[in-house]
Amino acid sequence: MKKNTLLTIIGVLIVNLVWFTPFASASKFNFGVYTVIPDNQIDTQKSYFNLKMEPNQKQTLTIQLKNETEDDVVIEPEIHSATTNLNGVVEYGSTTAERDSSLPYELADLIKTEKEITIPAKGSKDLKLNVTMPEEEFDGILAGGITLEEKKAASKNTKETTKGISIENKYAYVVGITLQETDEIVKQDLQLHDVKPGQLNARNVINATLQNPTATYLNSFEVDAEVTKKGKTEVLYESKKQDMQMAPNSNFEYPIALNGEKFKSGEYTLHLKAKSSKESWEFEKDFTIKGEEVKQFNATDVTIEGPNYLAYMVGLLILLVVGLLLYIFYSKKKQKKQQKIN
């Protein structure tokens, strides 16, 4: 066995895993994390757990936690399966995403650990992860990670204040875990599911749900999407994105922005091309935008300008002034005519 320093340090509101590049300095943490790499590690250059397993195998993994502070530090470990976020980035930490229908096993069901562990002041503690593999052999990869966050860290989180808004940054370590049993190459697949209107950051988008139903990563993943009226060829909205990645057995909503345009009810068609480093796919799917959806989303899109009542009032005032001046002018003209007659 050998000991590697974990390089994946995360300092964001929603904890993501970046395999090699630290996002926050160790000074943001009251504890350090070190993985003890076992003999069945596939790639010994990796600092996360990348393990070759067997059906029904039981194994205990070790993560060393070190505390250089003068106080005890309490850590709350959490284990999660890997997911894909709307930016096409794989997440290994806590997420609100629901389990994908194709995921055969939740990592938290296969790996058990303590719900809470205390690292003594100026000391260290080993965190044990007890892995039990499924009885049936499977091809492909089970991917996820263990999040290590200090308990009640909210009171110690870094706070930034901008224009009266307090932003609280949470910091956590995430150790990646991938488990596989065979060397069988899993053929990649991609499926397009729902296409529907929605919003992202209070802006109108069309969401296309893409699913990777296979137990393998889709690397170098890219999408080219266009939306037309049903039966027409004119492109109304489009989106292209490259350098994405999808986690095994995961899905995400790919957003196509309207860029400030209003939704209009009617029937539309999504034309979507996607490819990974190994495969490519093409989809066409019809969808409908309903009147009630148009009303709902257009009312809350912050980029759509509502009626300019001030301009209307100024215009009305100008008309009133012009009308008054014309009335005065013609009244005086009429008076002069009357005086001449008299």
N, C-alpha and C positions, 0 to 999 in steps of 0.2 A: 504494500500500500504506500501511497505517497500523499503528502499534504499540499493542497493548493490554496492560495489566497483567492477568495471570491472577488471577481472584478465587476460583477453586476450590481451596481449601487443605484438605486432609483430615488429621485427626489421630485415627485410630481403628485398632483392631487389624486389621480387615478393611477395605481401602481402598474407600470409596465416592466417588461424584462428586456434589457439590451444586453446581448450576450457578452460583449467585450468592452464597450466603452462606458466608463463611469459617468453618471449624470450629476452626481453630487459628491463633494469631498467627504472624507471620513469624519471631518469635524462636525458634520451635521448629525452625527450619531453618537450615542453614549455606549455603543458596543461594536465589536468587530465580528466578522463572520468568516470562517475558514471551512472548506469542504475537505473531508477525508475520502480520497478517491479509492474505490475498491478494485480488486483484481479483474472483475468482469466489465470494467470500463471499456467501451468500444474505441473512443478516441481519447488517449491519455493526455492530449494537449488541451483538452477542454477542462474548464474549472467547474462546470456544472455536472450533474449526474447523467451520463449518457451510457445506459447499461444494456447488456445482452443478458436476457433472462430465459428461464424455462417454465413450462406450464406447472402451476402449483408450487413454484419455488418460493421459499421464504428467505428473506434477507434483511439484515439490519444495517441501515446507512447511518453515518455519523456526520454531524455538523458541529464544529467547535465554535462556541460563543465566548468572546473575551470582553471583559469590562475593565477599562482603565480609569474609571471614575472613582470617587470616594463614597459613592452610594450604590446600594443594590439596584440592579436594573431588571425589570420584569418584562419578558417578551411573550407575545401571543402569536404562536405559529398558526398559519392557515394554509391548507393545501387546495389547489384549484387546477382544473383542466385548462388547457390552452384554448383561447378563443381568438377571433379576429374582429378588430374594431372597424368603425366606418371609414377610417383612413387607410384600410388595407394593411394594418400593422398587427402582428401577433402579440397578444397579451398573455402573460403567465401569472398574473396576480388576481386580486379581487375584481369582480366585474358584475354588472347587472344583467349580462347576457344570459338567456335561457339555454339549457342544455340542447345541443343539436340532436335531431331525431336519429342521426346515423352513428352517434357516439356509442360504442359498445360498453365502455366502462368509464365511470367517473374516477379520476385519480384519487380523490378523497376516500373512495370505497376500497381502494387497494393499498393505500398507504395510511398508516395510523401513527399519530405522534401525540405529545402532550399538548393540552390546550393552553398551558401556561408554564413558563419556566423562569426561574430567578437566577440571574448571574450575580454572584457575590461581588462586593466592592473589591476592586483591584484583584479580581480572580477570573476564573473561567469555568465553563460548564459544557458538557457534551449533550447535544440534542439528538435523540435517537429516532430514526424513521423506520418503522417496521413495515416492510413490503411483503404482501402476499399476492402472488400472481394468480390469474384465473386458471381453472382446471383445464379448460379447452385451449389448445394452441391457436394463436392468431398471427396473421401476417400484418406487416406495417408497424406503425409507431403509435404509442400512447404518449402524449406530451402534456406537460403542465409545469407547475412550480410550487415552491413553498415560500410564502410571504412571511417575513420576520419583522414585526413592528413592535415598538415599545408600547406597553400598556399605558393608557391615559396620556399618551404622547400629545394629545390636543393641548394640554396646559403648557407644554414645553415647545410646541411647534413654533417655527419662525413665522412672525406676522409682518405683513407689509401693508401700509396704508396708502391708497391712491385715491385722491379726490373724495375722501371721506369714506371709502370702501375698504374694509379690513379683509385682507386675503390671507388665509391660513394654509401654509404649506406642510404637507405630511411627508415624512421620509421613512422609507422601508427598504430592507434588502429583499431581493427575490432570487432564490436559487432555482435554476431550471432543472427539470427532470424529464428525461425521455427513456421509455422502456420499449424494447422490442425482443422478439423471440426467434425470428427466422431472418434469413437473408433474402427472402423472396421479394422481388421488386413489385410493388403495387402499382397497377396502371392508374394513372390520374384520371379524374372525372370532374366535371363541373355541371351544375344544374341551375337553371333560372326558375325562380318561383314567383312570388307576388310582385306585381308592378303597380304602384299606387302613389297618389299625391301625398305629400307630407311637408314637414318643415325641419330645417336644421339651423339652429341659432336664430330662430324667428325669421327665417327666410324660406321662401317657397322652393321646394325641390320635388323631383320625382324619384322615388326610391325603388330600386331594383334589387330584390333579395337574391343573392348568389350563395350557393351552397357547395362546399367541398365535401362530398359524402365518403371520401376515401381516407384510409389511415396513412396518409402521407402529406407532406408539405407541398403546396403549390408555390414554388420559388420564382422570382423574377416575373411576378404576375402583373399583367396589364390589361386594361379595359378600354375599349373605344365604343361609346354609346351615343346613339342618335334617336331623337323622337320626332315622328311625323304625324300629321293627321292620318287617320286610317284610310288607306287607298290612295294616298298622295305621296309625292317624293320630296317635297320641300322640307328641309330640316328646320324644325322650330327650336329645338334645344339640343345641345350636345355636350359631351364630357369625355375627356381622355386622361388617363392616369397610368403611370408606369411605376416600376420599382416597388410593387406591393408584394405581400406574402399572405397566404392563407394557412391557418393552422389545420392539422388533420381533423376531419369530422367536425367542421365548424361552418358557420354562415355569417354573412353581414349584409347590411343594406347599403348598396352603392348609390350615392346621391348624384342626381343630375340637376344642377342649379338652373333656375329660371332667370337669374341675374336681374332681379328687380321687376320682371314682368308679372302680370296678373295671370292667375289660372283662368282658363275658359272652359266651360263644360263642353263635353263632346267625346268622341271616340278617337283613340290615338293608337299608334303602333311604336313599340320599342324595337330598335334594331341594335343588337349588341354583339360585338366581337370581343373575345378574350383569349389570352394565351399565357402559358407558363413557359418555363425553360424547356419543357418536353412536349407539351400538347397545345392544341388550339381548338376553339369552339366558336360557333355562330348561333345566335338565337334571334327569333322574331316573336314578339308577344303583343297581342292587342290588349288594351285596357281602357277603362272609361273613367272620366272625371265628372262627378255628379255636381249638380247645382248647389247642394248644401255644402259640399266640400269646397267649392269655389268661394262661397260666402264666408265660410269659417276661416280658411287660410288667407284669403286676400285681406281680411279685416285685421289679421295679426302679423302680416309681413311688414317688418320695419322699413323696408326699402321702397315700399309702394306709398307714394304720396297721396294723401286724401284730398278732398276738396279744399281749395285755397279760399276760405271764407273772407280773409282780409282783402284779397284781391277783388272778390265780388263786392265787398262793401265800399272799397275805394272807387271801383267802377260805377257803382250805383250813386255814390256821392257826387262824382264828376257829372253824371247825367243830370242829377237834380240841380247842380249849380248851373250847368249849361241851360237847362230848361228855365230856371229862374231868370237868368240873364236875358234869354230870348223873350220871356214874358214881359220883363221890364222894358226891353227895347221896343217891342211892338206896342206896349201900353203907352209909352211916351210918344211914339210915332202917331198913334191914334189920337192922342190928346192934341197934338200939334195940328192935325187935320181938322179937328173940331173947332179949334181956336180960329183957324183961317176962315172957316165957313161962317162963324159968328162975326 
